[in-house]
């Protein structure tokens, strides 16, 4: 049985890199696509994604969508806004995480990224765009949910001639489960190359919500 040809949306964070690892095992990845939408961590994300693409022997491309970040109004892209910090104890406090999510929300980011990726996937005769969603963050990011996964695929049935689907191996997992599943793959996963931080620097800030969720997931294993 032939494997599904997949394009992976790859930021270099835990979720997208995990989906590349699972696609490497189950699919035929044809491209790892990293999007520079003007986020502060763009350089670090591109560097991390390139490492994962080399490790899994898949072509890597960076797509320039900086106009998205130029819309402003969020801490991920606007230089005048500070990235919110949370403690490990606050990760399960819905009020805190809703506030953090609101501050880093980029207008229609996943909608834009998925549609751009789907156009490239269609041109490459790939059947799926594989994304890095997870159940843990879906509570505050609706565009990270299984529900969005389904309606995005439904939309692409009409906007792509080949019926490109949106797929995800981790949308029903929390981050701890993702780490555990990665450890069970036959090919070792290079956790040391993950960049989940919202900031750009030599080292992750270890203070933003994304850093804290990765830290907790790794510590729980």
Secondary structure, DSSP 8 states (H G I E B T S, - for coil): ----EEEEE--SSHHHHHHHHHHHHHSEEEEEEEEESS-TTHHHHHHHHHHHHHHTT--EEEEE-HHHHTT--STTT-TTS---B--GGGTT-HHHHHHHHHHH--TTHHHHHHHHHHHHHHHTT-SEEE----HHHHTT-GGGSHHHHHHHHHHHHHHSTT--EEE-SSTT--HHHHHHHHHTSSS---GGG----SS-SSS--S-BHHHHHHHHHHHH-
